Amino acid sequence: MFIAMTYIELLRMLAEKASKNYTDYLQSKIDALLNAEDTLLPEKTLQYKDESELYEKRFSTVLATVKNEQGLDEDVSEEDLNGFL
Protein backbone atom coordinates (compact mmCIF):
# COMPACT_ATOMS: atom_id res chain seq x y z
CA MET A 1 0.00 0.00 0.00
CA PHE A 2 1.46 3.33 -1.10
CA ILE A 3 1.31 6.21 1.37
CA ALA A 4 1.91 9.67 -0.11
CA MET A 5 4.83 11.50 1.43
CA THR A 6 6.65 14.73 0.62
CA TYR A 7 10.42 14.95 0.34
CA ILE A 8 10.67 16.90 3.60
CA GLU A 9 8.66 14.17 5.37
CA LEU A 10 10.95 11.53 3.87
CA LEU A 11 14.06 13.42 5.00
CA ARG A 12 12.68 13.74 8.52
CA MET A 13 11.77 10.05 8.64
CA LEU A 14 15.24 9.02 7.46
CA ALA A 15 16.81 11.36 10.03
CA GLU A 16 14.73 9.79 12.81
CA LYS A 17 15.63 6.26 11.73
CA ALA A 18 19.31 7.19 11.45
CA SER A 19 19.25 8.78 14.89
CA LYS A 20 17.67 5.72 16.51
CA ASN A 21 20.07 3.40 14.73
CA TYR A 22 23.09 5.48 15.79
CA THR A 23 21.90 5.42 19.41
CA ASP A 24 21.58 1.63 19.15
CA TYR A 25 25.08 1.47 17.64
CA LEU A 26 26.60 3.42 20.51
CA GLN A 27 24.70 1.34 23.08
CA SER A 28 25.96 -1.79 21.37
CA LYS A 29 29.54 -0.53 21.74
CA ILE A 30 28.92 0.04 25.46
CA ASP A 31 27.35 -3.41 25.80
CA ALA A 32 30.38 -4.95 24.09
CA LEU A 33 32.62 -3.38 26.74
CA LEU A 34 30.41 -4.52 29.59
CA ASN A 35 29.91 -8.04 28.24
CA ALA A 36 33.25 -8.93 26.68
CA GLU A 37 32.40 -12.63 26.84
CA ASP A 38 29.43 -12.19 24.47
CA THR A 39 30.92 -13.02 21.09
CA LEU A 40 27.84 -11.85 19.15
CA LEU A 41 28.01 -8.21 20.27
CA PRO A 42 30.92 -7.17 18.01
CA GLU A 43 28.99 -8.49 15.00
CA LYS A 44 25.84 -6.68 16.13
CA THR A 45 27.86 -3.48 16.57
CA LEU A 46 29.21 -3.83 13.04
CA GLN A 47 25.68 -4.32 11.70
CA TYR A 48 24.56 -1.08 13.37
CA LYS A 49 27.58 0.72 11.91
CA ASP A 50 26.83 -0.57 8.42
CA GLU A 51 23.19 0.44 8.77
CA SER A 52 24.24 3.93 9.88
CA GLU A 53 26.30 4.31 6.72
CA LEU A 54 23.35 3.14 4.64
CA TYR A 55 21.02 5.71 6.24
CA GLU A 56 23.59 8.44 5.61
CA LYS A 57 23.81 7.47 1.94
CA ARG A 58 20.02 7.39 1.56
CA PHE A 59 19.66 10.76 3.28
CA SER A 60 22.35 12.29 1.05
CA THR A 61 20.70 10.84 -2.06
CA VAL A 62 17.29 12.27 -1.15
CA LEU A 63 18.88 15.61 -0.33
CA ALA A 64 20.66 15.68 -3.69
CA THR A 65 17.42 14.76 -5.47
CA VAL A 66 15.63 17.65 -3.80
CA LYS A 67 18.40 20.09 -4.66
CA ASN A 68 18.60 18.98 -8.28
CA GLU A 69 15.10 18.04 -9.30
CA GLN A 70 12.32 18.34 -6.75
CA GLY A 71 10.99 20.74 -4.17
CA LEU A 72 10.76 19.82 -0.50
CA ASP A 73 6.97 20.01 -0.56
CA GLU A 74 6.53 17.81 -3.64
CA ASP A 75 5.29 14.25 -3.23
CA VAL A 76 7.82 11.46 -3.51
CA SER A 77 6.97 9.00 -6.27
CA GLU A 78 6.11 5.47 -5.20
CA GLU A 79 9.19 4.15 -7.01
CA ASP A 80 11.51 6.63 -5.26
CA LEU A 81 9.90 6.01 -1.89
CA ASN A 82 10.43 2.26 -2.22
CA GLY A 83 14.06 2.86 -3.24
CA PHE A 84 14.81 5.15 -0.31
CA LEU A 85 13.15 3.00 2.32
Chimera marker file (.cmm) of the C-alpha trace (Angstrom):
<marker_set name="trace">
<marker id="1" x="0.000" y="0.000" z="0.000" r="1" g="1" b="0" radius="0.5"/>
<marker id="2" x="1.461" y="3.334" z="-1.098" r="1" g="1" b="0" radius="0.5"/>
<marker id="3" x="1.311" y="6.210" z="1.370" r="1" g="1" b="0" radius="0.5"/>
<marker id="4" x="1.907" y="9.668" z="-0.112" r="1" g="1" b="0" radius="0.5"/>
<marker id="5" x="4.829" y="11.504" z="1.428" r="1" g="1" b="0" radius="0.5"/>
<marker id="6" x="6.648" y="14.734" z="0.616" r="1" g="1" b="0" radius="0.5"/>
<marker id="7" x="10.416" y="14.949" z="0.338" r="1" g="1" b="0" radius="0.5"/>
<marker id="8" x="10.666" y="16.900" z="3.603" r="1" g="1" b="0" radius="0.5"/>
<marker id="9" x="8.665" y="14.169" z="5.366" r="1" g="1" b="0" radius="0.5"/>
<marker id="10" x="10.949" y="11.535" z="3.869" r="1" g="1" b="0" radius="0.5"/>
<marker id="11" x="14.057" y="13.416" z="5.000" r="1" g="1" b="0" radius="0.5"/>
<marker id="12" x="12.682" y="13.741" z="8.516" r="1" g="1" b="0" radius="0.5"/>
<marker id="13" x="11.767" y="10.052" z="8.643" r="1" g="1" b="0" radius="0.5"/>
<marker id="14" x="15.235" y="9.019" z="7.461" r="1" g="1" b="0" radius="0.5"/>
<marker id="15" x="16.811" y="11.357" z="10.025" r="1" g="1" b="0" radius="0.5"/>
<marker id="16" x="14.731" y="9.792" z="12.813" r="1" g="1" b="0" radius="0.5"/>
<marker id="17" x="15.628" y="6.264" z="11.727" r="1" g="1" b="0" radius="0.5"/>
<marker id="18" x="19.306" y="7.193" z="11.448" r="1" g="1" b="0" radius="0.5"/>
<marker id="19" x="19.245" y="8.775" z="14.885" r="1" g="1" b="0" radius="0.5"/>
<marker id="20" x="17.673" y="5.716" z="16.508" r="1" g="1" b="0" radius="0.5"/>
<marker id="21" x="20.074" y="3.401" z="14.729" r="1" g="1" b="0" radius="0.5"/>
<marker id="22" x="23.087" y="5.476" z="15.791" r="1" g="1" b="0" radius="0.5"/>
<marker id="23" x="21.896" y="5.418" z="19.405" r="1" g="1" b="0" radius="0.5"/>
<marker id="24" x="21.580" y="1.627" z="19.155" r="1" g="1" b="0" radius="0.5"/>
<marker id="25" x="25.078" y="1.470" z="17.637" r="1" g="1" b="0" radius="0.5"/>
<marker id="26" x="26.601" y="3.424" z="20.513" r="1" g="1" b="0" radius="0.5"/>
<marker id="27" x="24.701" y="1.341" z="23.076" r="1" g="1" b="0" radius="0.5"/>
<marker id="28" x="25.965" y="-1.795" z="21.373" r="1" g="1" b="0" radius="0.5"/>
<marker id="29" x="29.536" y="-0.531" z="21.745" r="1" g="1" b="0" radius="0.5"/>
<marker id="30" x="28.922" y="0.036" z="25.463" r="1" g="1" b="0" radius="0.5"/>
<marker id="31" x="27.345" y="-3.405" z="25.801" r="1" g="1" b="0" radius="0.5"/>
<marker id="32" x="30.381" y="-4.952" z="24.094" r="1" g="1" b="0" radius="0.5"/>
<marker id="33" x="32.620" y="-3.378" z="26.736" r="1" g="1" b="0" radius="0.5"/>
<marker id="34" x="30.414" y="-4.515" z="29.592" r="1" g="1" b="0" radius="0.5"/>
<marker id="35" x="29.914" y="-8.037" z="28.238" r="1" g="1" b="0" radius="0.5"/>
<marker id="36" x="33.245" y="-8.929" z="26.676" r="1" g="1" b="0" radius="0.5"/>
<marker id="37" x="32.396" y="-12.633" z="26.842" r="1" g="1" b="0" radius="0.5"/>
<marker id="38" x="29.428" y="-12.187" z="24.468" r="1" g="1" b="0" radius="0.5"/>
<marker id="39" x="30.918" y="-13.021" z="21.089" r="1" g="1" b="0" radius="0.5"/>
<marker id="40" x="27.840" y="-11.855" z="19.149" r="1" g="1" b="0" radius="0.5"/>
<marker id="41" x="28.011" y="-8.206" z="20.272" r="1" g="1" b="0" radius="0.5"/>
<marker id="42" x="30.918" y="-7.172" z="18.011" r="1" g="1" b="0" radius="0.5"/>
<marker id="43" x="28.985" y="-8.488" z="14.998" r="1" g="1" b="0" radius="0.5"/>
<marker id="44" x="25.843" y="-6.677" z="16.126" r="1" g="1" b="0" radius="0.5"/>
<marker id="45" x="27.861" y="-3.475" z="16.567" r="1" g="1" b="0" radius="0.5"/>
<marker id="46" x="29.209" y="-3.829" z="13.042" r="1" g="1" b="0" radius="0.5"/>
<marker id="47" x="25.677" y="-4.318" z="11.697" r="1" g="1" b="0" radius="0.5"/>
<marker id="48" x="24.565" y="-1.080" z="13.370" r="1" g="1" b="0" radius="0.5"/>
<marker id="49" x="27.582" y="0.720" z="11.912" r="1" g="1" b="0" radius="0.5"/>
<marker id="50" x="26.825" y="-0.574" z="8.419" r="1" g="1" b="0" radius="0.5"/>
<marker id="51" x="23.188" y="0.441" z="8.770" r="1" g="1" b="0" radius="0.5"/>
<marker id="52" x="24.244" y="3.933" z="9.881" r="1" g="1" b="0" radius="0.5"/>
<marker id="53" x="26.301" y="4.307" z="6.723" r="1" g="1" b="0" radius="0.5"/>
<marker id="54" x="23.346" y="3.137" z="4.642" r="1" g="1" b="0" radius="0.5"/>
<marker id="55" x="21.016" y="5.714" z="6.240" r="1" g="1" b="0" radius="0.5"/>
<marker id="56" x="23.592" y="8.443" z="5.609" r="1" g="1" b="0" radius="0.5"/>
<marker id="57" x="23.810" y="7.466" z="1.939" r="1" g="1" b="0" radius="0.5"/>
<marker id="58" x="20.021" y="7.388" z="1.564" r="1" g="1" b="0" radius="0.5"/>
<marker id="59" x="19.661" y="10.761" z="3.280" r="1" g="1" b="0" radius="0.5"/>
<marker id="60" x="22.348" y="12.288" z="1.049" r="1" g="1" b="0" radius="0.5"/>
<marker id="61" x="20.704" y="10.839" z="-2.061" r="1" g="1" b="0" radius="0.5"/>
<marker id="62" x="17.294" y="12.267" z="-1.152" r="1" g="1" b="0" radius="0.5"/>
<marker id="63" x="18.884" y="15.614" z="-0.330" r="1" g="1" b="0" radius="0.5"/>
<marker id="64" x="20.660" y="15.682" z="-3.695" r="1" g="1" b="0" radius="0.5"/>
<marker id="65" x="17.420" y="14.757" z="-5.471" r="1" g="1" b="0" radius="0.5"/>
<marker id="66" x="15.626" y="17.647" z="-3.801" r="1" g="1" b="0" radius="0.5"/>
<marker id="67" x="18.400" y="20.095" z="-4.661" r="1" g="1" b="0" radius="0.5"/>
<marker id="68" x="18.602" y="18.981" z="-8.283" r="1" g="1" b="0" radius="0.5"/>
<marker id="69" x="15.097" y="18.037" z="-9.298" r="1" g="1" b="0" radius="0.5"/>
<marker id="70" x="12.321" y="18.344" z="-6.755" r="1" g="1" b="0" radius="0.5"/>
<marker id="71" x="10.995" y="20.744" z="-4.172" r="1" g="1" b="0" radius="0.5"/>
<marker id="72" x="10.760" y="19.824" z="-0.504" r="1" g="1" b="0" radius="0.5"/>
<marker id="73" x="6.970" y="20.009" z="-0.558" r="1" g="1" b="0" radius="0.5"/>
<marker id="74" x="6.534" y="17.810" z="-3.635" r="1" g="1" b="0" radius="0.5"/>
<marker id="75" x="5.292" y="14.252" z="-3.227" r="1" g="1" b="0" radius="0.5"/>
<marker id="76" x="7.816" y="11.456" z="-3.512" r="1" g="1" b="0" radius="0.5"/>
<marker id="77" x="6.970" y="9.003" z="-6.270" r="1" g="1" b="0" radius="0.5"/>
<marker id="78" x="6.115" y="5.471" z="-5.198" r="1" g="1" b="0" radius="0.5"/>
<marker id="79" x="9.192" y="4.152" z="-7.010" r="1" g="1" b="0" radius="0.5"/>
<marker id="80" x="11.515" y="6.632" z="-5.264" r="1" g="1" b="0" radius="0.5"/>
<marker id="81" x="9.901" y="6.007" z="-1.895" r="1" g="1" b="0" radius="0.5"/>
<marker id="82" x="10.427" y="2.258" z="-2.223" r="1" g="1" b="0" radius="0.5"/>
<marker id="83" x="14.055" y="2.857" z="-3.238" r="1" g="1" b="0" radius="0.5"/>
<marker id="84" x="14.812" y="5.155" z="-0.310" r="1" g="1" b="0" radius="0.5"/>
<marker id="85" x="13.147" y="2.995" z="2.324" r="1" g="1" b="0" radius="0.5"/>
<link id1="1" id2="2" r="1" g="1" b="0" radius="0.2"/>
<link id1="2" id2="3" r="1" g="1" b="0" radius="0.2"/>
<link id1="3" id2="4" r="1" g="1" b="0" radius="0.2"/>
<link id1="4" id2="5" r="1" g="1" b="0" radius="0.2"/>
<link id1="5" id2="6" r="1" g="1" b="0" radius="0.2"/>
<link id1="6" id2="7" r="1" g="1" b="0" radius="0.2"/>
<link id1="7" id2="8" r="1" g="1" b="0" radius="0.2"/>
<link id1="8" id2="9" r="1" g="1" b="0" radius="0.2"/>
<link id1="9" id2="10" r="1" g="1" b="0" radius="0.2"/>
<link id1="10" id2="11" r="1" g="1" b="0" radius="0.2"/>
<link id1="11" id2="12" r="1" g="1" b="0" radius="0.2"/>
<link id1="12" id2="13" r="1" g="1" b="0" radius="0.2"/>
<link id1="13" id2="14" r="1" g="1" b="0" radius="0.2"/>
<link id1="14" id2="15" r="1" g="1" b="0" radius="0.2"/>
<link id1="15" id2="16" r="1" g="1" b="0" radius="0.2"/>
<link id1="16" id2="17" r="1" g="1" b="0" radius="0.2"/>
<link id1="17" id2="18" r="1" g="1" b="0" radius="0.2"/>
<link id1="18" id2="19" r="1" g="1" b="0" radius="0.2"/>
<link id1="19" id2="20" r="1" g="1" b="0" radius="0.2"/>
<link id1="20" id2="21" r="1" g="1" b="0" radius="0.2"/>
<link id1="21" id2="22" r="1" g="1" b="0" radius="0.2"/>
<link id1="22" id2="23" r="1" g="1" b="0" radius="0.2"/>
<link id1="23" id2="24" r="1" g="1" b="0" radius="0.2"/>
<link id1="24" id2="25" r="1" g="1" b="0" radius="0.2"/>
<link id1="25" id2="26" r="1" g="1" b="0" radius="0.2"/>
<link id1="26" id2="27" r="1" g="1" b="0" radius="0.2"/>
<link id1="27" id2="28" r="1" g="1" b="0" radius="0.2"/>
<link id1="28" id2="29" r="1" g="1" b="0" radius="0.2"/>
<link id1="29" id2="30" r="1" g="1" b="0" radius="0.2"/>
<link id1="30" id2="31" r="1" g="1" b="0" radius="0.2"/>
<link id1="31" id2="32" r="1" g="1" b="0" radius="0.2"/>
<link id1="32" id2="33" r="1" g="1" b="0" radius="0.2"/>
<link id1="33" id2="34" r="1" g="1" b="0" radius="0.2"/>
<link id1="34" id2="35" r="1" g="1" b="0" radius="0.2"/>
<link id1="35" id2="36" r="1" g="1" b="0" radius="0.2"/>
<link id1="36" id2="37" r="1" g="1" b="0" radius="0.2"/>
<link id1="37" id2="38" r="1" g="1" b="0" radius="0.2"/>
<link id1="38" id2="39" r="1" g="1" b="0" radius="0.2"/>
<link id1="39" id2="40" r="1" g="1" b="0" radius="0.2"/>
<link id1="40" id2="41" r="1" g="1" b="0" radius="0.2"/>
<link id1="41" id2="42" r="1" g="1" b="0" radius="0.2"/>
<link id1="42" id2="43" r="1" g="1" b="0" radius="0.2"/>
<link id1="43" id2="44" r="1" g="1" b="0" radius="0.2"/>
<link id1="44" id2="45" r="1" g="1" b="0" radius="0.2"/>
<link id1="45" id2="46" r="1" g="1" b="0" radius="0.2"/>
<link id1="46" id2="47" r="1" g="1" b="0" radius="0.2"/>
<link id1="47" id2="48" r="1" g="1" b="0" radius="0.2"/>
<link id1="48" id2="49" r="1" g="1" b="0" radius="0.2"/>
<link id1="49" id2="50" r="1" g="1" b="0" radius="0.2"/>
<link id1="50" id2="51" r="1" g="1" b="0" radius="0.2"/>
<link id1="51" id2="52" r="1" g="1" b="0" radius="0.2"/>
<link id1="52" id2="53" r="1" g="1" b="0" radius="0.2"/>
<link id1="53" id2="54" r="1" g="1" b="0" radius="0.2"/>
<link id1="54" id2="55" r="1" g="1" b="0" radius="0.2"/>
<link id1="55" id2="56" r="1" g="1" b="0" radius="0.2"/>
<link id1="56" id2="57" r="1" g="1" b="0" radius="0.2"/>
<link id1="57" id2="58" r="1" g="1" b="0" radius="0.2"/>
<link id1="58" id2="59" r="1" g="1" b="0" radius="0.2"/>
<link id1="59" id2="60" r="1" g="1" b="0" radius="0.2"/>
<link id1="60" id2="61" r="1" g="1" b="0" radius="0.2"/>
<link id1="61" id2="62" r="1" g="1" b="0" radius="0.2"/>
<link id1="62" id2="63" r="1" g="1" b="0" radius="0.2"/>
<link id1="63" id2="64" r="1" g="1" b="0" radius="0.2"/>
<link id1="64" id2="65" r="1" g="1" b="0" radius="0.2"/>
<link id1="65" id2="66" r="1" g="1" b="0" radius="0.2"/>
<link id1="66" id2="67" r="1" g="1" b="0" radius="0.2"/>
<link id1="67" id2="68" r="1" g="1" b="0" radius="0.2"/>
<link id1="68" id2="69" r="1" g="1" b="0" radius="0.2"/>
<link id1="69" id2="70" r="1" g="1" b="0" radius="0.2"/>
<link id1="70" id2="71" r="1" g="1" b="0" radius="0.2"/>
<link id1="71" id2="72" r="1" g="1" b="0" radius="0.2"/>
<link id1="72" id2="73" r="1" g="1" b="0" radius="0.2"/>
<link id1="73" id2="74" r="1" g="1" b="0" radius="0.2"/>
<link id1="74" id2="75" r="1" g="1" b="0" radius="0.2"/>
<link id1="75" id2="76" r="1" g="1" b="0" radius="0.2"/>
<link id1="76" id2="77" r="1" g="1" b="0" radius="0.2"/>
<link id1="77" id2="78" r="1" g="1" b="0" radius="0.2"/>
<link id1="78" id2="79" r="1" g="1" b="0" radius="0.2"/>
<link id1="79" id2="80" r="1" g="1" b="0" radius="0.2"/>
<link id1="80" id2="81" r="1" g="1" b="0" radius="0.2"/>
<link id1="81" id2="82" r="1" g="1" b="0" radius="0.2"/>
<link id1="82" id2="83" r="1" g="1" b="0" radius="0.2"/>
<link id1="83" id2="84" r="1" g="1" b="0" radius="0.2"/>
<link id1="84" id2="85" r="1" g="1" b="0" radius="0.2"/>
</marker_set>
